Amino acid sequence: MLGVSRHAAEGIITPEAVVLELSAAGVGTRVLAKLIDLVIQAGLVIGLVWVLGLFSRVGAIGQSGVFMEIGLVVGLFTIVCVLPAVSETLWDGRTPGKAVLGIRVVTLDGSPISARHAMPRAIVALIDVYIPLGLFLALFDPLSRRFGDLVAGTFVLSERAAAARSVPFVFAPPFGLEEYVATLDVGAMTEAQYVLMRTLLIRVTDLSPEARHHLTSKMSAEVEQLIGRPRPPWLSPEFYLVCVASARQLRSGTASDAAARQGQWAWSAARSVA
């Protein structure tokens, strides 16, 4: 979502100069997360060696030791590179260590990563982590990125920092659209994607009319594709995003029905579309 041209320590700045609330994880947090993952990987390596040794003793993989060496190389590559990449791809950018520390990998625009991002990160980690050159780069990078992040176009997001900094803001269903909001399935939307949308909606009145229309239209099109629900022609892109944000909050329980009935939502008459 939304291409990125430069970065800030407190978020990401789009070409349209909108600061998006995505907090990069610090180097210390990333190191602790990696240590947790390394402990798990060490346990898997010990298990791999034990299994290969057992098969070798019973003659299941040959007496010459060649098959054992091949199995060891393949197993090490799987444990060190493939498993972290698979975990990040299937677990929304998380490994066990990242999950414990409340961080995850996202693309530079806050979108979920895929295998084409996770695999390069895992391979370059052989240089970044096991020969800790990436640590020195991360110390001086505004987003604490290592070489693998630069290659893949990613950074590590701190979900806890973003949550702690977020100001409570209720998006109740716009008047007359309560039933429409109730039909929106926003289960495919990740927390990072919601934060991007939420931040844009909160700050949209600070934009020029042209930038406001451009950004809301662009994000609306991306959200429509994400949740698989086209925007009705009679609903403006901005109000469509409000409806999606309302559905997301109601689904997660962050907006109570009482708050919705009181009309505590972002788009009153004072925030009508320009």
C-alpha positions as CSV (number, residue, x, y, z in Angstrom):
1,M,0.0,0.0,0.0
2,L,1.2,3.4,-1.0
3,G,4.7,3.7,-2.4
4,V,7.4,5.0,-0.1
5,S,10.1,7.5,-1.0
6,R,11.9,8.1,2.3
7,H,11.8,7.1,5.9
8,A,11.5,8.7,9.3
9,A,12.4,7.4,12.7
10,E,8.7,7.7,13.8
11,G,7.1,6.3,10.7
12,I,7.1,6.1,7.0
13,I,6.7,9.1,4.7
14,T,4.9,8.6,1.4
15,P,5.6,10.7,-1.7
16,E,2.6,12.7,-0.8
17,A,4.2,13.6,2.5
18,V,1.8,11.7,4.7
19,V,3.6,10.2,7.7
20,L,2.3,6.7,8.4
21,E,2.5,5.2,11.9
22,L,4.8,2.2,11.4
23,S,7.4,1.9,14.2
24,A,10.6,0.1,13.2
25,A,11.9,-2.4,15.8
26,G,15.2,-1.4,17.4
27,V,18.4,-3.3,17.0
28,G,18.3,-4.7,20.5
29,T,14.8,-6.1,20.1
30,R,15.9,-7.7,16.8
31,V,19.0,-9.2,18.3
32,L,17.0,-10.8,21.2
33,A,14.4,-12.2,18.7
34,K,17.2,-13.7,16.6
35,L,18.8,-15.3,19.7
36,I,15.5,-17.0,20.5
37,D,15.4,-18.3,16.9
38,L,19.0,-19.4,17.1
39,V,18.4,-21.4,20.2
40,I,15.5,-23.2,18.4
41,Q,17.7,-23.8,15.4
42,A,20.5,-25.2,17.5
43,G,18.1,-27.7,19.0
44,L,17.0,-28.7,15.5
45,V,20.6,-29.1,14.4
46,I,21.3,-31.3,17.4
47,G,18.3,-33.4,16.5
48,L,19.4,-33.6,12.8
49,V,22.8,-34.9,13.8
50,W,21.4,-37.4,16.1
51,V,19.0,-38.8,13.5
52,L,21.7,-38.9,10.8
53,G,24.1,-40.7,13.2
54,L,21.4,-43.2,14.1
55,F,20.7,-44.0,10.4
56,S,24.4,-44.2,9.8
57,R,24.9,-46.8,12.5
58,V,22.2,-49.0,11.2
59,G,23.5,-48.7,7.6
60,A,20.5,-46.9,6.3
61,I,22.4,-44.2,4.6
62,G,25.5,-46.0,3.5
63,Q,28.9,-46.8,5.0
64,S,31.0,-44.3,3.1
65,G,29.6,-41.3,5.0
66,V,28.8,-39.4,1.7
67,F,25.1,-39.7,2.2
68,M,25.4,-38.5,5.7
69,E,27.4,-35.4,4.6
70,I,24.8,-34.6,1.9
71,G,22.0,-35.1,4.5
72,L,23.8,-32.8,6.9
73,V,24.3,-30.0,4.3
74,V,20.7,-30.2,3.1
75,G,19.4,-30.4,6.7
76,L,21.5,-27.4,7.8
77,F,20.3,-25.3,4.8
78,T,16.7,-26.2,5.5
79,I,17.0,-25.3,9.2
80,V,19.0,-22.1,8.7
81,C,17.4,-20.7,5.6
82,V,14.3,-22.5,4.5
83,L,12.4,-22.8,7.8
84,P,12.8,-19.1,8.8
85,A,11.6,-18.1,5.3
86,V,8.6,-20.4,5.4
87,S,7.8,-19.2,8.9
88,E,7.8,-15.5,7.9
89,T,5.8,-16.3,4.7
90,L,3.1,-18.2,6.4
91,W,3.1,-16.4,9.8
92,D,2.7,-12.9,8.6
93,G,6.4,-12.0,8.8
94,R,7.0,-13.7,12.1
95,T,9.4,-16.3,13.4
96,P,9.1,-17.7,17.0
97,G,11.5,-15.1,18.3
98,K,9.8,-12.2,16.5
99,A,6.4,-13.4,17.8
100,V,7.7,-13.4,21.4
101,L,9.1,-9.9,21.1
102,G,6.1,-8.5,19.2
103,I,7.8,-7.7,16.0
104,R,7.4,-8.9,12.4
105,V,8.7,-8.3,8.9
106,V,6.8,-6.1,6.5
107,T,7.5,-4.5,3.1
108,L,8.5,-0.8,3.1
109,D,4.9,0.2,2.6
110,G,3.7,-1.9,5.5
111,S,2.2,-4.7,3.4
112,P,2.7,-8.4,4.3
113,I,5.8,-10.1,2.9
114,S,5.7,-13.1,0.6
115,A,8.2,-15.8,-0.2
116,R,10.0,-13.5,-2.6
117,H,10.9,-11.2,0.3
118,A,11.4,-13.9,3.0
119,M,13.8,-16.1,1.0
120,P,16.4,-13.4,0.1
121,R,16.3,-12.2,3.7
122,A,17.0,-15.7,5.0
123,I,19.9,-16.3,2.6
124,V,21.6,-13.0,3.2
125,A,21.2,-13.6,6.9
126,L,24.1,-16.0,6.5
127,I,26.2,-12.9,6.1
128,D,24.2,-10.5,8.3
129,V,23.8,-12.8,11.3
130,Y,26.4,-15.5,11.3
131,I,29.0,-13.0,10.1
132,P,27.5,-10.0,11.9
133,L,28.1,-7.4,9.3
134,G,24.4,-6.5,9.2
135,L,24.5,-5.5,12.8
136,F,26.8,-2.6,12.0
137,L,24.5,-1.5,9.2
138,A,21.4,-1.7,11.4
139,L,23.0,0.5,14.0
140,F,23.1,3.4,11.5
141,D,20.0,2.8,9.4
142,P,16.9,4.8,10.4
143,L,14.8,1.6,10.2
144,S,17.4,-0.7,11.8
145,R,17.6,-2.6,8.5
146,R,20.3,-5.2,7.8
147,F,21.6,-6.1,4.4
148,G,18.9,-8.7,3.9
149,D,16.2,-6.1,4.4
150,L,17.8,-3.8,1.8
151,V,17.9,-6.7,-0.7
152,A,14.3,-7.7,0.0
153,G,12.8,-4.2,0.4
154,T,11.6,-4.9,4.0
155,F,12.0,-3.7,7.5
156,V,11.0,-5.1,10.9
157,L,7.9,-3.6,12.4
158,S,7.4,-3.2,16.2
159,E,3.7,-3.9,16.7
160,R,3.9,-3.2,20.5
161,A,5.5,0.3,19.9
162,A,2.8,1.2,17.4
163,A,0.0,0.0,19.7
164,A,1.5,1.9,22.7
165,R,1.7,5.1,20.6
166,S,-1.8,4.9,19.0
167,V,-4.4,7.3,20.2
168,P,-7.9,5.7,20.7
169,F,-10.1,6.6,17.8
170,V,-13.5,5.1,17.1
171,F,-14.7,4.7,13.5
172,A,-18.4,4.0,14.0
173,P,-20.5,3.2,11.0
174,P,-21.6,6.3,9.1
175,F,-25.3,7.2,9.5
176,G,-27.4,5.0,7.3
177,L,-24.6,2.6,6.4
178,E,-24.7,0.4,9.5
179,E,-26.1,-2.6,7.6
180,Y,-23.5,-2.2,4.8
181,V,-20.6,-2.1,7.4
182,A,-21.9,-5.3,9.0
183,T,-21.6,-7.1,5.6
184,L,-17.9,-6.2,5.1
185,D,-15.5,-9.1,5.6
186,V,-12.2,-7.6,6.7
187,G,-10.6,-10.8,8.0
188,A,-7.8,-10.6,5.4
189,M,-6.7,-7.2,6.5
190,T,-3.5,-7.3,8.7
191,E,-2.8,-4.9,11.6
192,A,-0.2,-3.0,9.6
193,Q,-2.6,-2.5,6.7
194,Y,-5.2,-1.2,9.1
195,V,-2.8,1.1,10.8
196,L,-2.0,2.6,7.4
197,M,-5.6,3.2,6.6
198,R,-6.4,4.5,10.1
199,T,-3.5,7.0,9.9
200,L,-4.6,8.3,6.6
201,L,-8.2,8.8,7.7
202,I,-7.2,10.6,10.9
203,R,-4.9,12.9,9.0
204,V,-6.8,13.3,5.8
205,T,-8.2,16.8,6.6
206,D,-4.6,18.1,6.8
207,L,-4.1,17.3,3.1
208,S,-4.8,19.5,0.1
209,P,-8.1,18.5,-1.8
210,E,-6.0,17.0,-4.6
211,A,-3.8,14.9,-2.3
212,R,-6.8,13.9,-0.3
213,H,-8.7,12.6,-3.3
214,H,-5.6,10.9,-4.7
215,L,-4.6,9.1,-1.6
216,T,-8.1,8.0,-0.6
217,S,-8.9,6.8,-4.1
218,K,-5.6,4.9,-4.3
219,M,-6.0,3.2,-0.9
220,S,-9.7,2.5,-1.6
221,A,-8.8,0.6,-4.7
222,E,-6.2,-1.4,-2.8
223,V,-8.6,-2.2,0.0
224,E,-11.3,-3.3,-2.4
225,Q,-8.9,-5.8,-3.9
226,L,-7.8,-6.9,-0.5
227,I,-11.2,-7.7,1.0
228,G,-12.8,-8.7,-2.3
229,R,-15.7,-6.3,-2.0
230,P,-16.0,-3.6,-4.7
231,R,-16.9,-0.1,-3.5
232,P,-20.5,0.8,-4.5
233,P,-20.5,3.6,-7.1
234,W,-22.6,5.8,-4.9
235,L,-20.1,5.7,-2.0
236,S,-17.0,7.9,-2.1
237,P,-13.6,6.4,-1.7
238,E,-13.1,8.2,1.6
239,F,-16.4,7.0,3.1
240,Y,-15.7,3.5,1.8
241,L,-12.5,3.5,3.9
242,V,-14.4,4.8,6.9
243,C,-16.8,1.9,6.5
244,V,-13.9,-0.6,6.3
245,A,-12.2,0.9,9.3
246,S,-15.5,0.7,11.2
247,A,-15.9,-3.0,10.2
248,R,-12.3,-3.7,11.3
249,Q,-12.8,-2.1,14.7
250,L,-16.1,-3.8,15.3
251,R,-14.6,-7.2,14.3
252,S,-11.7,-6.8,16.6
253,G,-13.8,-5.4,19.5
254,T,-12.0,-2.1,19.7
255,A,-15.2,-0.1,18.9
256,S,-18.2,-0.8,21.2
257,D,-21.7,-0.7,20.0
258,A,-22.4,2.1,22.5
259,A,-19.7,4.2,21.0
260,A,-21.1,3.6,17.6
261,R,-24.6,4.6,18.7
262,Q,-23.3,7.8,20.1
263,G,-21.8,8.8,16.8
264,Q,-18.2,8.9,17.9
265,W,-16.8,8.5,14.4
266,A,-14.2,10.3,12.3
267,W,-16.5,11.6,9.6
268,S,-19.0,14.0,11.0
269,A,-20.2,16.9,8.9
270,A,-17.0,18.7,9.7
271,R,-15.0,16.0,7.9
272,S,-17.1,15.7,4.8
273,V,-15.2,15.0,1.6
274,A,-13.8,18.0,0.0
